[in-house]
Amino acid sequence: MPNKKSAEKRLRQSEKARLVNRAVRSEIRTSLKKVRGAESKDEALKELPNLFSLLDRAARKSQGNIKDNTASNYKRKAQLAAAKLP
């Protein structure tokens, strides 16, 4: 346990951030699975705007360890996966 008041506060803050990051990453991964596991192109194209929104929001707020370039890479790969579907 921390001995100083500022260290206690930092511990509380980091725990909150950890939970937020975990939730954001989970949401992005779930959306990615929906795109990659889609049976048809229509299903994947319906999920893409949601995925892009999640990635952009995470990159803007620096949540879930998603930076701008990481979000761009995910978006590109998801779009390619959707394009390859019949």
MDTraj code that builds the backbone (N, CA, C; nanometers):
import mdtraj as md
import numpy as np

residues = "MET PRO ASN LYS LYS SER ALA GLU LYS ARG LEU ARG GLN SER GLU LYS ALA ARG LEU VAL ASN ARG ALA VAL ARG SER GLU ILE ARG THR SER LEU LYS LYS VAL ARG GLY ALA GLU SER LYS ASP GLU ALA LEU LYS GLU LEU PRO ASN LEU PHE SER LEU LEU ASP ARG ALA ALA ARG LYS SER GLN GLY ASN ILE LYS ASP ASN THR ALA SER ASN TYR LYS ARG LYS ALA GLN LEU ALA ALA ALA LYS LEU PRO".split()
xyz = np.array([
    [0.0828, -0.1187, 0.0000],
    [0.0000, 0.0000, 0.0000],
    [0.0873, 0.1251, 0.0000],
    [0.0405, 0.2277, -0.0682],
    [0.1154, 0.3531, -0.0724],
    [0.1189, 0.4221, 0.0642],
    [0.2262, 0.4924, 0.0883],
    [0.2421, 0.5638, 0.2146],
    [0.1986, 0.7099, 0.2053],
    [0.2046, 0.7652, 0.0861],
    [0.1721, 0.9069, 0.0687],
    [0.0334, 0.9234, 0.0091],
    [-0.0249, 1.0382, 0.0399],
    [-0.1594, 1.0666, -0.0078],
    [-0.1638, 1.0751, -0.1609],
    [-0.0620, 1.1350, -0.2192],
    [-0.0587, 1.1487, -0.3651],
    [-0.0441, 1.0121, -0.4322],
    [0.0279, 0.9214, -0.3680],
    [0.0437, 0.7869, -0.4233],
    [-0.0878, 0.7096, -0.4159],
    [-0.1649, 0.7321, -0.3100],
    [-0.2965, 0.6689, -0.2984],
    [-0.3892, 0.7170, -0.4095],
    [-0.3859, 0.8480, -0.4342],
    [-0.4696, 0.9048, -0.5392],
    [-0.4298, 0.8492, -0.6753],
    [-0.2995, 0.8409, -0.6984],
    [-0.2503, 0.7897, -0.8264],
    [-0.2930, 0.6443, -0.8460],
    [-0.2951, 0.5685, -0.7382],
    [-0.3392, 0.4293, -0.7434],
    [-0.4868, 0.4216, -0.7841],
    [-0.5691, 0.5088, -0.7244],
    [-0.7114, 0.5130, -0.7606],
    [-0.7293, 0.5511, -0.9069],
    [-0.6546, 0.6519, -0.9504],
    [-0.6661, 0.6979, -1.0888],
    [-0.6239, 0.5897, -1.1880],
    [-0.5154, 0.5232, -1.1580],
    [-0.4657, 0.4223, -1.2516],
    [-0.5605, 0.3031, -1.2588],
    [-0.6263, 0.2702, -1.1494],
    [-0.7226, 0.1601, -1.1503],
    [-0.8433, 0.1962, -1.2371],
    [-0.8920, 0.3203, -1.2251],
    [-1.0029, 0.3651, -1.3092],
    [-0.9636, 0.3610, -1.4559],
    [-0.8444, 0.4100, -1.4863],
    [-0.7976, 0.4124, -1.6248],
    [-0.7837, 0.2703, -1.6788],
    [-0.7360, 0.1787, -1.5951],
    [-0.7191, 0.0401, -1.6378],
    [-0.8534, -0.0216, -1.6767],
    [-0.9563, 0.0058, -1.5976],
    [-1.0884, -0.0479, -1.6268],
    [-1.1473, 0.0116, -1.7547],
    [-1.1258, 0.1415, -1.7742],
    [-1.1741, 0.2064, -1.8969],
    [-1.1017, 0.1499, -2.0180],
    [-0.9692, 0.1384, -2.0081],
    [-0.8908, 0.0854, -2.1198],
    [-0.9335, -0.0568, -2.1543],
    [-0.9590, -0.1351, -2.0516],
    [-0.9994, -0.2734, -2.0734],
    [-1.1336, -0.2802, -2.1446],
    [-1.2281, -0.1960, -2.1028],
    [-1.3604, -0.1945, -2.1651],
    [-1.3524, -0.1491, -2.3110],
    [-1.2714, -0.0483, -2.3377],
    [-1.2578, 0.0044, -2.4733],
    [-1.1961, -0.1015, -2.5648],
    [-1.0896, -0.1653, -2.5175],
    [-1.0246, -0.2703, -2.5965],
    [-1.1205, -0.3857, -2.6244],
    [-1.1983, -0.4232, -2.5247],
    [-1.2931, -0.5326, -2.5402],
    [-1.3985, -0.4992, -2.6455],
    [-1.4487, -0.3778, -2.6405],
    [-1.5507, -0.3347, -2.7367],
    [-1.4950, -0.3356, -2.8791],
    [-1.3723, -0.2885, -2.8951],
    [-1.3090, -0.2859, -3.0267],
    [-1.2865, -0.4280, -3.0770],
    [-1.2387, -0.5160, -2.9906],
    [-1.2139, -0.6544, -3.0308],
    [-1.3426, -0.7253, -3.0706],
    [-1.4501, -0.6994, -2.9977],
    [-1.5787, -0.7602, -3.0302],
    [-1.6262, -0.7139, -3.1675],
    [-1.6138, -0.5862, -3.1934],
    [-1.6548, -0.5322, -3.3222],
    [-1.5685, -0.5891, -3.4352],
    [-1.4387, -0.6029, -3.4103],
    [-1.3491, -0.6614, -3.5104],
    [-1.3889, -0.8055, -3.5420],
    [-1.4242, -0.8799, -3.4391],
    [-1.4663, -1.0186, -3.4606],
    [-1.5921, -1.0248, -3.5454],
    [-1.6822, -0.9297, -3.5256],
    [-1.8051, -0.9268, -3.6050],
    [-1.7732, -0.9011, -3.7526],
    [-1.6772, -0.8121, -3.7776],
    [-1.6401, -0.7814, -3.9156],
    [-1.5681, -0.9004, -3.9783],
    [-1.4719, -0.9553, -3.9071],
    [-1.3925, -1.0653, -3.9629],
    [-1.4723, -1.1942, -3.9754],
    [-1.5696, -1.2146, -3.8880],
    [-1.6472, -1.3374, -3.8903],
    [-1.7779, -1.3258, -3.9654],
    [-1.7967, -1.2162, -4.0347],
    [-1.9220, -1.1942, -4.1077],
    [-1.9347, -1.2945, -4.2221],
    [-2.0574, -1.3385, -4.2451],
    [-2.0845, -1.4345, -4.3525],
    [-2.0938, -1.3648, -4.4883],
    [-2.1447, -1.2420, -4.4881],
    [-2.1609, -1.1701, -4.6149],
    [-2.1018, -1.0301, -4.6037],
    [-2.0847, -0.9711, -4.7172],
    [-2.0288, -0.8365, -4.7222],
    [-2.1219, -0.7353, -4.6552],
    [-2.2531, -0.7573, -4.6696],
    [-2.3499, -0.6656, -4.6092],
    [-2.3370, -0.6607, -4.4576],
    [-2.3209, -0.7786, -4.3947],
    [-2.3040, -0.7834, -4.2492],
    [-2.1808, -0.7044, -4.2063],
    [-2.0723, -0.7263, -4.2780],
    [-1.9467, -0.6593, -4.2428],
    [-1.9582, -0.5082, -4.2628],
    [-2.0227, -0.4678, -4.3720],
    [-2.0358, -0.3245, -4.4002],
    [-2.1264, -0.2543, -4.3000],
    [-2.2194, -0.3284, -4.2388],
    [-2.3047, -0.2692, -4.1354],
    [-2.2256, -0.2433, -4.0075],
    [-2.1287, -0.3287, -3.9797],
    [-2.0511, -0.3166, -3.8559],
    [-1.9332, -0.2193, -3.8700],
    [-1.8852, -0.1964, -3.9922],
    [-1.7680, -0.1097, -4.0125],
    [-1.7838, 0.0311, -3.9545],
    [-1.8958, 0.1011, -3.9747],
    [-1.9066, 0.2354, -3.9162],
    [-1.8946, 0.2350, -3.7640],
    [-1.9508, 0.1328, -3.7005],
    [-1.9410, 0.1215, -3.5549],
    [-1.7954, 0.1014, -3.5133],
    [-1.7262, 0.0126, -3.5839],
    [-1.5850, -0.0141, -3.5538],
    [-1.5008, 0.1122, -3.5739],
    [-1.5225, 0.1807, -3.6843],
    [-1.4459, 0.3022, -3.7121],
    [-1.4699, 0.4082, -3.6057],
    [-1.5942, 0.4195, -3.5617],
    [-1.6273, 0.5156, -3.4570],
    [-1.5556, 0.4822, -3.3267],
    [-1.5575, 0.3538, -3.2899],
    [-1.4889, 0.3109, -3.1673],
    [-1.3397, 0.3399, -3.1749],
    [-1.2788, 0.3085, -3.2890],
    [-1.1351, 0.3290, -3.3054],
    [-1.0993, 0.4775, -3.3022],
    [-1.1778, 0.5584, -3.3705],
    [-1.1504, 0.7026, -3.3733],
    [-1.1637, 0.7638, -3.2344],
    [-1.2673, 0.7222, -3.1616],
    [-1.2886, 0.7739, -3.0277],
    [-1.1751, 0.7324, -2.9341],
    [-1.1339, 0.6063, -2.9435],
    [-1.0253, 0.5573, -2.8580],
    [-0.8950, 0.6302, -2.8893],
    [-0.8684, 0.6543, -3.0177],
    [-0.7452, 0.7238, -3.0560],
    [-0.7487, 0.8693, -3.0098],
    [-0.8648, 0.9319, -3.0220],
    [-0.8762, 1.0726, -2.9824],
    [-0.8574, 1.0897, -2.8324],
    [-0.9111, 0.9950, -2.7547],
    [-0.9018, 1.0047, -2.6097],
    [-0.7821, 0.9304, -2.5530],
    [-0.7021, 0.8680, -2.6380],
    [-0.5872, 0.7872, -2.5968],
    [-0.6294, 0.6792, -2.4978],
    [-0.7339, 0.6071, -2.5318],
    [-0.7840, 0.5008, -2.4454],
    [-0.7542, 0.3654, -2.5075],
    [-0.7407, 0.2654, -2.4229],
    [-0.7220, 0.1300, -2.4712],
    [-0.5904, 0.1082, -2.5413],
    [-0.4946, 0.1963, -2.5166],
    [-0.3630, 0.1891, -2.5798],
    [-0.3755, 0.1937, -2.7323],
    [-0.4725, 0.2688, -2.7825],
    [-0.4936, 0.2848, -2.9265],
    [-0.4467, 0.4245, -2.9658],
    [-0.3417, 0.4278, -3.0454],
    [-0.2904, 0.5549, -3.0972],
    [-0.3473, 0.5775, -3.2367],
    [-0.3197, 0.6925, -3.2948],
    [-0.3738, 0.7267, -3.4264],
    [-0.3348, 0.6246, -3.5325],
    [-0.2064, 0.5897, -3.5381],
    [-0.1602, 0.4965, -3.6402],
    [-0.2166, 0.3566, -3.6186],
    [-0.2300, 0.3166, -3.4939],
    [-0.2873, 0.1855, -3.4636],
    [-0.4320, 0.1804, -3.5117],
    [-0.5067, 0.2866, -3.4864],
    [-0.6461, 0.2931, -3.5311],
    [-0.6530, 0.2863, -3.6835],
    [-0.5647, 0.3574, -3.7497],
    [-0.5625, 0.3561, -3.8961],
    [-0.5333, 0.2168, -3.9496],
    [-0.4390, 0.1480, -3.8871],
    [-0.4046, 0.0128, -3.9310],
    [-0.5225, -0.0825, -3.9124],
    [-0.5891, -0.0740, -3.7980],
    [-0.7055, -0.1584, -3.7738],
    [-0.8144, -0.1306, -3.8767],
    [-0.8384, -0.0029, -3.9054],
    [-0.9426, 0.0352, -3.9999],
    [-0.9121, -0.0194, -4.1394],
    [-0.7870, -0.0079, -4.1806],
    [-0.7467, -0.0554, -4.3124],
    [-0.7652, -0.2059, -4.3239],
    [-0.7189, -0.2788, -4.2219],
    [-0.7292, -0.4250, -4.2255],
    [-0.8744, -0.4713, -4.2211],
    [-0.9574, -0.4024, -4.1450],
    [-1.0984, -0.4383, -4.1369],
    [-1.1678, -0.4135, -4.2714],
    [-1.1320, -0.3040, -4.3354],
    [-1.1914, -0.2722, -4.4647],
    [-1.1502, -0.3750, -4.5699],
    [-1.0230, -0.4167, -4.5665],
    [-0.9765, -0.5195, -4.6589],
    [-1.0487, -0.6512, -4.6351],
    [-1.0676, -0.6871, -4.5088],
    [-1.1373, -0.8115, -4.4749],
    [-1.2811, -0.8072, -4.5259],
    [-1.3460, -0.6929, -4.5138],
    [-1.4841, -0.6783, -4.5609],
    [-1.4905, -0.6842, -4.7131],
    [-1.3907, -0.6288, -4.7786],
    [-1.3890, -0.6257, -4.9255],
    [-1.3705, -0.7641, -4.9843],
    [-1.3020, -0.8520, -4.9125],
    [-1.2759, -0.9876, -4.9637],
    [-1.3958, -1.0801, -4.9515],
    [-1.4963, -1.0396, -4.8732],
    [-1.6132, -1.1257, -4.8549],
    [-1.6997, -1.1310, -4.9809],
    [-1.7669, -1.2436, -4.9980],
    [-1.8540, -1.2572, -5.1179],
    [-1.9825, -1.1776, -5.1030],
])
top = md.Topology()
chain = top.add_chain()
for i, resn in enumerate(residues, 1):
    res = top.add_residue(resn, chain, resSeq=i)
    for name in ("N", "CA", "C"):
        top.add_atom(name, md.element.get_by_symbol(name[0]), res)
traj = md.Trajectory(xyz[None], top)
